[in-house]
Amino acid sequence: GSSLLAVPHGVSGMDVWQGMEISIRTPRYPVPYMEAGGYTTVESYSETHINLRNSGSVTWGSGRTWYFDVKYVKA
């Protein structure tokens, strides 16, 4: 199976925007993260969240910390 995790990005006023670039700088766990049993990837983003898709047997403990650098252009 797969699951979707919506991570709030905290950027306000994103109702009109021109695009977003997301880079993940989590040591040892690059995204997209792939292994034989599944994957974790950024599926999409919205005005309020970055949406991560986790699929297959990939699991993350509650102690996993992800670092996102978000570059965006607002109109």
Gaussian input, Z-matrix of N, CA and C with variables (Angstrom, degrees):
# hf/3-21g

backbone

0 1
 N
 C     1     B1
 C     2     B2     1     A1
 N     3     B3     2     A2     1     D1
 C     4     B4     3     A3     2     D2
 C     5     B5     4     A4     3     D3
 N     6     B6     5     A5     4     D4
 C     7     B7     6     A6     5     D5
 C     8     B8     7     A7     6     D6
 N     9     B9     8     A8     7     D7
 C    10    B10     9     A9     8     D8
 C    11    B11    10    A10     9     D9
 N    12    B12    11    A11    10    D10
 C    13    B13    12    A12    11    D11
 C    14    B14    13    A13    12    D12
 N    15    B15    14    A14    13    D13
 C    16    B16    15    A15    14    D14
 C    17    B17    16    A16    15    D15
 N    18    B18    17    A17    16    D16
 C    19    B19    18    A18    17    D17
 C    20    B20    19    A19    18    D18
 N    21    B21    20    A20    19    D19
 C    22    B22    21    A21    20    D20
 C    23    B23    22    A22    21    D21
 N    24    B24    23    A23    22    D22
 C    25    B25    24    A24    23    D23
 C    26    B26    25    A25    24    D24
 N    27    B27    26    A26    25    D25
 C    28    B28    27    A27    26    D26
 C    29    B29    28    A28    27    D27
 N    30    B30    29    A29    28    D28
 C    31    B31    30    A30    29    D29
 C    32    B32    31    A31    30    D30
 N    33    B33    32    A32    31    D31
 C    34    B34    33    A33    32    D32
 C    35    B35    34    A34    33    D33
 N    36    B36    35    A35    34    D34
 C    37    B37    36    A36    35    D35
 C    38    B38    37    A37    36    D36
 N    39    B39    38    A38    37    D37
 C    40    B40    39    A39    38    D38
 C    41    B41    40    A40    39    D39
 N    42    B42    41    A41    40    D40
 C    43    B43    42    A42    41    D41
 C    44    B44    43    A43    42    D42
 N    45    B45    44    A44    43    D43
 C    46    B46    45    A45    44    D44
 C    47    B47    46    A46    45    D45
 N    48    B48    47    A47    46    D46
 C    49    B49    48    A48    47    D47
 C    50    B50    49    A49    48    D48
 N    51    B51    50    A50    49    D49
 C    52    B52    51    A51    50    D50
 C    53    B53    52    A52    51    D51
 N    54    B54    53    A53    52    D52
 C    55    B55    54    A54    53    D53
 C    56    B56    55    A55    54    D54
 N    57    B57    56    A56    55    D55
 C    58    B58    57    A57    56    D56
 C    59    B59    58    A58    57    D57
 N    60    B60    59    A59    58    D58
 C    61    B61    60    A60    59    D59
 C    62    B62    61    A61    60    D60
 N    63    B63    62    A62    61    D61
 C    64    B64    63    A63    62    D62
 C    65    B65    64    A64    63    D63
 N    66    B66    65    A65    64    D64
 C    67    B67    66    A66    65    D65
 C    68    B68    67    A67    66    D66
 N    69    B69    68    A68    67    D67
 C    70    B70    69    A69    68    D68
 C    71    B71    70    A70    69    D69
 N    72    B72    71    A71    70    D70
 C    73    B73    72    A72    71    D71
 C    74    B74    73    A73    72    D72
 N    75    B75    74    A74    73    D73
 C    76    B76    75    A75    74    D74
 C    77    B77    76    A76    75    D75
 N    78    B78    77    A77    76    D76
 C    79    B79    78    A78    77    D77
 C    80    B80    79    A79    78    D78
 N    81    B81    80    A80    79    D79
 C    82    B82    81    A81    80    D80
 C    83    B83    82    A82    81    D81
 N    84    B84    83    A83    82    D82
 C    85    B85    84    A84    83    D83
 C    86    B86    85    A85    84    D84
 N    87    B87    86    A86    85    D85
 C    88    B88    87    A87    86    D86
 C    89    B89    88    A88    87    D87
 N    90    B90    89    A89    88    D88
 C    91    B91    90    A90    89    D89
 C    92    B92    91    A91    90    D90
 N    93    B93    92    A92    91    D91
 C    94    B94    93    A93    92    D92
 C    95    B95    94    A94    93    D93
 N    96    B96    95    A95    94    D94
 C    97    B97    96    A96    95    D95
 C    98    B98    97    A97    96    D96
 N    99    B99    98    A98    97    D97
 C   100   B100    99    A99    98    D98
 C   101   B101   100   A100    99    D99
 N   102   B102   101   A101   100   D100
 C   103   B103   102   A102   101   D101
 C   104   B104   103   A103   102   D102
 N   105   B105   104   A104   103   D103
 C   106   B106   105   A105   104   D104
 C   107   B107   106   A106   105   D105
 N   108   B108   107   A107   106   D106
 C   109   B109   108   A108   107   D107
 C   110   B110   109   A109   108   D108
 N   111   B111   110   A110   109   D109
 C   112   B112   111   A111   110   D110
 C   113   B113   112   A112   111   D111
 N   114   B114   113   A113   112   D112
 C   115   B115   114   A114   113   D113
 C   116   B116   115   A115   114   D114
 N   117   B117   116   A116   115   D115
 C   118   B118   117   A117   116   D116
 C   119   B119   118   A118   117   D117
 N   120   B120   119   A119   118   D118
 C   121   B121   120   A120   119   D119
 C   122   B122   121   A121   120   D120
 N   123   B123   122   A122   121   D121
 C   124   B124   123   A123   122   D122
 C   125   B125   124   A124   123   D123
 N   126   B126   125   A125   124   D124
 C   127   B127   126   A126   125   D125
 C   128   B128   127   A127   126   D126
 N   129   B129   128   A128   127   D127
 C   130   B130   129   A129   128   D128
 C   131   B131   130   A130   129   D129
 N   132   B132   131   A131   130   D130
 C   133   B133   132   A132   131   D131
 C   134   B134   133   A133   132   D132
 N   135   B135   134   A134   133   D133
 C   136   B136   135   A135   134   D134
 C   137   B137   136   A136   135   D135
 N   138   B138   137   A137   136   D136
 C   139   B139   138   A138   137   D137
 C   140   B140   139   A139   138   D138
 N   141   B141   140   A140   139   D139
 C   142   B142   141   A141   140   D140
 C   143   B143   142   A142   141   D141
 N   144   B144   143   A143   142   D142
 C   145   B145   144   A144   143   D143
 C   146   B146   145   A145   144   D144
 N   147   B147   146   A146   145   D145
 C   148   B148   147   A147   146   D146
 C   149   B149   148   A148   147   D147
 N   150   B150   149   A149   148   D148
 C   151   B151   150   A150   149   D149
 C   152   B152   151   A151   150   D150
 N   153   B153   152   A152   151   D151
 C   154   B154   153   A153   152   D152
 C   155   B155   154   A154   153   D153
 N   156   B156   155   A155   154   D154
 C   157   B157   156   A156   155   D155
 C   158   B158   157   A157   156   D156
 N   159   B159   158   A158   157   D157
 C   160   B160   159   A159   158   D158
 C   161   B161   160   A160   159   D159
 N   162   B162   161   A161   160   D160
 C   163   B163   162   A162   161   D161
 C   164   B164   163   A163   162   D162
 N   165   B165   164   A164   163   D163
 C   166   B166   165   A165   164   D164
 C   167   B167   166   A166   165   D165
 N   168   B168   167   A167   166   D166
 C   169   B169   168   A168   167   D167
 C   170   B170   169   A169   168   D168
 N   171   B171   170   A170   169   D169
 C   172   B172   171   A171   170   D170
 C   173   B173   172   A172   171   D171
 N   174   B174   173   A173   172   D172
 C   175   B175   174   A174   173   D173
 C   176   B176   175   A175   174   D174
 N   177   B177   176   A176   175   D175
 C   178   B178   177   A177   176   D176
 C   179   B179   178   A178   177   D177
 N   180   B180   179   A179   178   D178
 C   181   B181   180   A180   179   D179
 C   182   B182   181   A181   180   D180
 N   183   B183   182   A182   181   D181
 C   184   B184   183   A183   182   D182
 C   185   B185   184   A184   183   D183
 N   186   B186   185   A185   184   D184
 C   187   B187   186   A186   185   D185
 C   188   B188   187   A187   186   D186
 N   189   B189   188   A188   187   D187
 C   190   B190   189   A189   188   D188
 C   191   B191   190   A190   189   D189
 N   192   B192   191   A191   190   D190
 C   193   B193   192   A192   191   D191
 C   194   B194   193   A193   192   D192
 N   195   B195   194   A194   193   D193
 C   196   B196   195   A195   194   D194
 C   197   B197   196   A196   195   D195
 N   198   B198   197   A197   196   D196
 C   199   B199   198   A198   197   D197
 C   200   B200   199   A199   198   D198
 N   201   B201   200   A200   199   D199
 C   202   B202   201   A201   200   D200
 C   203   B203   202   A202   201   D201
 N   204   B204   203   A203   202   D202
 C   205   B205   204   A204   203   D203
 C   206   B206   205   A205   204   D204
 N   207   B207   206   A206   205   D205
 C   208   B208   207   A207   206   D206
 C   209   B209   208   A208   207   D207
 N   210   B210   209   A209   208   D208
 C   211   B211   210   A210   209   D209
 C   212   B212   211   A211   210   D210
 N   213   B213   212   A212   211   D211
 C   214   B214   213   A213   212   D212
 C   215   B215   214   A214   213   D213
 N   216   B216   215   A215   214   D214
 C   217   B217   216   A216   215   D215
 C   218   B218   217   A217   216   D216
 N   219   B219   218   A218   217   D217
 C   220   B220   219   A219   218   D218
 C   221   B221   220   A220   219   D219
 N   222   B222   221   A221   220   D220
 C   223   B223   222   A222   221   D221
 C   224   B224   223   A223   222   D222

   B1=1.4413
   B2=1.5095
   B3=1.2854
   B4=1.4571
   B5=1.5204
   B6=1.3192
   B7=1.4516
   B8=1.5183
   B9=1.3169
   B10=1.4539
   B11=1.5183
   B12=1.3199
   B13=1.4518
   B14=1.5189
   B15=1.3215
   B16=1.4598
   B17=1.5284
   B18=1.3317
   B19=1.4577
   B20=1.5249
   B21=1.3290
   B22=1.4579
   B23=1.5349
   B24=1.3464
   B25=1.4622
   B26=1.5269
   B27=1.3164
   B28=1.4539
   B29=1.5163
   B30=1.3308
   B31=1.4570
   B32=1.5184
   B33=1.3209
   B34=1.4606
   B35=1.5286
   B36=1.3206
   B37=1.4584
   B38=1.5093
   B39=1.3245
   B40=1.4609
   B41=1.5265
   B42=1.3367
   B43=1.4602
   B44=1.5236
   B45=1.3289
   B46=1.4648
   B47=1.5207
   B48=1.3240
   B49=1.4535
   B50=1.5168
   B51=1.2981
   B52=1.4615
   B53=1.5193
   B54=1.3066
   B55=1.4564
   B56=1.5110
   B57=1.3263
   B58=1.4558
   B59=1.5217
   B60=1.3228
   B61=1.4592
   B62=1.5208
   B63=1.3098
   B64=1.4602
   B65=1.5235
   B66=1.3163
   B67=1.4566
   B68=1.5222
   B69=1.2986
   B70=1.4523
   B71=1.5216
   B72=1.3004
   B73=1.4572
   B74=1.5258
   B75=1.3055
   B76=1.4516
   B77=1.5289
   B78=1.3287
   B79=1.4694
   B80=1.5327
   B81=1.3027
   B82=1.4717
   B83=1.5208
   B84=1.3238
   B85=1.4589
   B86=1.5284
   B87=1.3306
   B88=1.4624
   B89=1.5291
   B90=1.2937
   B91=1.4630
   B92=1.5104
   B93=1.3270
   B94=1.4528
   B95=1.5270
   B96=1.3190
   B97=1.4529
   B98=1.5182
   B99=1.3266
   B100=1.4590
   B101=1.5171
   B102=1.3240
   B103=1.4568
   B104=1.5165
   B105=1.3131
   B106=1.4650
   B107=1.5256
   B108=1.3326
   B109=1.4550
   B110=1.5178
   B111=1.3301
   B112=1.4618
   B113=1.5163
   B114=1.3276
   B115=1.4541
   B116=1.5303
   B117=1.3281
   B118=1.4529
   B119=1.5175
   B120=1.3246
   B121=1.4623
   B122=1.5191
   B123=1.3242
   B124=1.4564
   B125=1.5200
   B126=1.3170
   B127=1.4590
   B128=1.5158
   B129=1.3229
   B130=1.4603
   B131=1.5147
   B132=1.3215
   B133=1.4515
   B134=1.5149
   B135=1.3154
   B136=1.4621
   B137=1.5195
   B138=1.3062
   B139=1.4601
   B140=1.5209
   B141=1.3392
   B142=1.4621
   B143=1.5270
   B144=1.3479
   B145=1.4710
   B146=1.5311
   B147=1.3318
   B148=1.4557
   B149=1.5219
   B150=1.3166
   B151=1.4623
   B152=1.5277
   B153=1.3207
   B154=1.4621
   B155=1.5248
   B156=1.3297
   B157=1.4689
   B158=1.5162
   B159=1.3105
   B160=1.4561
   B161=1.5215
   B162=1.3263
   B163=1.4539
   B164=1.5224
   B165=1.3216
   B166=1.4564
   B167=1.5129
   B168=1.3319
   B169=1.4534
   B170=1.5352
   B171=1.3316
   B172=1.4614
   B173=1.5185
   B174=1.3250
   B175=1.4602
   B176=1.5249
   B177=1.3243
   B178=1.4606
   B179=1.5154
   B180=1.3133
   B181=1.4537
   B182=1.5207
   B183=1.3025
   B184=1.4589
   B185=1.5240
   B186=1.3164
   B187=1.4531
   B188=1.5147
   B189=1.3346
   B190=1.4683
   B191=1.5177
   B192=1.3262
   B193=1.4604
   B194=1.5160
   B195=1.3237
   B196=1.4590
   B197=1.5157
   B198=1.3076
   B199=1.4655
   B200=1.5222
   B201=1.3310
   B202=1.4569
   B203=1.5221
   B204=1.3023
   B205=1.4604
   B206=1.5289
   B207=1.3183
   B208=1.4637
   B209=1.5275
   B210=1.3342
   B211=1.4545
   B212=1.5210
   B213=1.3297
   B214=1.4482
   B215=1.5153
   B216=1.3217
   B217=1.4654
   B218=1.5178
   B219=1.3247
   B220=1.4665
   B221=1.5279
   B222=1.3161
   B223=1.4678
   B224=1.5124
   A1=110.60
   A2=114.82
   A3=119.99
   A4=109.37
   A5=115.45
   A6=120.50
   A7=109.11
   A8=115.51
   A9=122.01
   A10=107.96
   A11=116.13
   A12=121.82
   A13=107.91
   A14=116.76
   A15=122.41
   A16=108.58
   A17=117.17
   A18=123.11
   A19=108.60
   A20=119.10
   A21=120.51
   A22=110.69
   A23=117.31
   A24=119.19
   A25=113.16
   A26=118.70
   A27=121.42
   A28=116.41
   A29=118.39
   A30=121.15
   A31=108.21
   A32=116.73
   A33=119.72
   A34=111.10
   A35=115.93
   A36=122.04
   A37=114.39
   A38=117.86
   A39=120.93
   A40=112.85
   A41=117.72
   A42=119.49
   A43=111.67
   A44=118.41
   A45=122.54
   A46=106.70
   A47=116.24
   A48=118.95
   A49=110.77
   A50=114.08
   A51=120.97
   A52=112.72
   A53=118.24
   A54=120.72
   A55=111.74
   A56=115.99
   A57=121.63
   A58=108.33
   A59=115.94
   A60=121.98
   A61=107.33
   A62=116.07
   A63=121.20
   A64=108.42
   A65=116.94
   A66=119.90
   A67=107.75
   A68=115.31
   A69=121.15
   A70=107.16
   A71=116.97
   A72=121.27
   A73=111.56
   A74=116.04
   A75=121.22
   A76=108.52
   A77=118.37
   A78=120.05
   A79=112.56
   A80=116.29
   A81=126.01
   A82=114.74
   A83=119.29
   A84=120.64
   A85=110.55
   A86=117.34
   A87=119.17
   A88=110.78
   A89=116.86
   A90=122.05
   A91=107.12
   A92=120.96
   A93=123.56
   A94=111.83
   A95=114.68
   A96=122.89
   A97=107.02
   A98=116.34
   A99=119.49
   A100=109.91
   A101=114.99
   A102=121.97
   A103=107.01
   A104=116.94
   A105=120.71
   A106=112.99
   A107=117.83
   A108=120.33
   A109=116.17
   A110=118.87
   A111=118.90
   A112=112.39
   A113=115.57
   A114=120.22
   A115=111.17
   A116=115.45
   A117=124.19
   A118=106.45
   A119=117.25
   A120=120.78
   A121=110.78
   A122=116.32
   A123=120.36
   A124=106.31
   A125=116.26
   A126=121.04
   A127=111.82
   A128=115.75
   A129=120.07
   A130=109.16
   A131=115.63
   A132=120.74
   A133=108.29
   A134=115.17
   A135=120.16
   A136=108.98
   A137=116.34
   A138=121.53
   A139=112.40
   A140=116.85
   A141=120.49
   A142=115.13
   A143=118.24
   A144=120.46
   A145=113.00
   A146=114.79
   A147=123.55
   A148=105.02
   A149=117.58
   A150=121.48
   A151=111.03
   A152=115.63
   A153=122.00
   A154=110.06
   A155=116.53
   A156=122.03
   A157=108.12
   A158=116.02
   A159=123.41
   A160=107.36
   A161=117.19
   A162=120.00
   A163=111.31
   A164=115.48
   A165=121.30
   A166=113.04
   A167=115.80
   A168=120.75
   A169=113.08
   A170=118.10
   A171=120.37
   A172=108.72
   A173=116.35
   A174=120.91
   A175=108.91
   A176=115.40
   A177=121.34
   A178=108.12
   A179=116.32
   A180=120.77
   A181=111.00
   A182=116.12
   A183=120.69
   A184=112.06
   A185=118.14
   A186=121.54
   A187=114.67
   A188=118.35
   A189=121.70
   A190=109.39
   A191=116.97
   A192=122.13
   A193=108.65
   A194=117.49
   A195=123.51
   A196=108.47
   A197=116.99
   A198=122.26
   A199=108.69
   A200=116.40
   A201=122.47
   A202=110.05
   A203=117.21
   A204=122.12
   A205=105.44
   A206=116.21
   A207=120.73
   A208=108.41
   A209=115.87
   A210=122.15
   A211=106.54
   A212=117.27
   A213=119.47
   A214=110.25
   A215=114.18
   A216=122.06
   A217=107.14
   A218=115.38
   A219=119.99
   A220=108.02
   A221=115.66
   A222=120.48
   A223=110.40
   D1=178.65
   D2=177.94
   D3=-138.67
   D4=161.60
   D5=177.97
   D6=-139.65
   D7=155.86
   D8=179.33
   D9=-116.57
   D10=130.58
   D11=177.39
   D12=-116.32
   D13=119.74
   D14=179.15
   D15=-94.75
   D16=111.67
   D17=-177.37
   D18=-101.70
   D19=117.77
   D20=178.97
   D21=-62.99
   D22=131.40
   D23=-179.97
   D24=-93.90
   D25=-15.07
   D26=173.34
   D27=78.00
   D28=7.78
   D29=178.29
   D30=-88.38
   D31=125.68
   D32=-177.75
   D33=-93.25
   D34=160.21
   D35=175.67
   D36=67.67
   D37=34.46
   D38=-178.13
   D39=-93.50
   D40=25.77
   D41=-179.38
   D42=-71.33
   D43=-27.30
   D44=174.49
   D45=-127.24
   D46=117.76
   D47=-178.83
   D48=-145.52
   D49=163.15
   D50=-176.28
   D51=-106.69
   D52=-9.71
   D53=179.09
   D54=152.21
   D55=168.18
   D56=-179.54
   D57=-145.77
   D58=141.30
   D59=173.76
   D60=-118.18
   D61=126.85
   D62=-177.90
   D63=-116.29
   D64=125.58
   D65=171.82
   D66=-122.77
   D67=142.37
   D68=-177.11
   D69=-112.20
   D70=126.65
   D71=-177.37
   D72=-120.61
   D73=43.89
   D74=178.39
   D75=-83.68
   D76=117.97
   D77=-178.62
   D78=-57.14
   D79=137.03
   D80=175.58
   D81=70.76
   D82=-9.55
   D83=-178.83
   D84=-131.91
   D85=74.51
   D86=-179.70
   D87=-67.81
   D88=153.02
   D89=175.26
   D90=-118.18
   D91=125.66
   D92=10.35
   D93=-72.11
   D94=140.89
   D95=177.73
   D96=-105.98
   D97=126.00
   D98=-177.71
   D99=-129.74
   D100=141.72
   D101=171.11
   D102=-143.67
   D103=174.52
   D104=-174.70
   D105=-55.72
   D106=-32.69
   D107=-174.73
   D108=-95.00
   D109=-1.83
   D110=-179.12
   D111=163.53
   D112=-162.09
   D113=-175.39
   D114=-155.23
   D115=164.20
   D116=168.82
   D117=-130.89
   D118=130.59
   D119=-178.38
   D120=-149.04
   D121=160.60
   D122=170.54
   D123=-80.03
   D124=115.54
   D125=-177.60
   D126=-85.45
   D127=-39.62
   D128=-177.98
   D129=-167.82
   D130=178.39
   D131=172.88
   D132=-141.98
   D133=159.56
   D134=-178.94
   D135=-135.66
   D136=-173.04
   D137=179.43
   D138=-63.57
   D139=-19.77
   D140=-175.39
   D141=-126.10
   D142=-18.35
   D143=-170.92
   D144=-139.30
   D145=156.85
   D146=164.36
   D147=-104.24
   D148=126.48
   D149=-174.50
   D150=-102.81
   D151=115.28
   D152=178.42
   D153=-98.94
   D154=133.85
   D155=176.31
   D156=-105.76
   D157=128.88
   D158=177.01
   D159=-116.71
   D160=128.60
   D161=-174.12
   D162=-132.00
   D163=150.60
   D164=174.94
   D165=73.39
   D166=-140.90
   D167=-174.27
   D168=-92.74
   D169=6.64
   D170=178.52
   D171=-70.29
   D172=124.79
   D173=177.65
   D174=-129.79
   D175=150.50
   D176=179.45
   D177=-127.39
   D178=133.65
   D179=176.82
   D180=-72.65
   D181=161.56
   D182=-178.25
   D183=-65.43
   D184=-15.67
   D185=179.08
   D186=-84.78
   D187=-3.87
   D188=-178.88
   D189=-69.23
   D190=127.44
   D191=176.77
   D192=-112.29
   D193=127.94
   D194=177.21
   D195=-108.02
   D196=141.21
   D197=177.76
   D198=-115.80
   D199=122.64
   D200=-179.38
   D201=-114.11
   D202=132.24
   D203=169.14
   D204=-104.74
   D205=122.99
   D206=-176.51
   D207=-116.62
   D208=123.64
   D209=173.99
   D210=-113.91
   D211=132.56
   D212=-176.46
   D213=-146.77
   D214=160.33
   D215=176.97
   D216=-125.48
   D217=123.54
   D218=176.52
   D219=-102.99
   D220=145.99
   D221=-179.91
   D222=-73.32

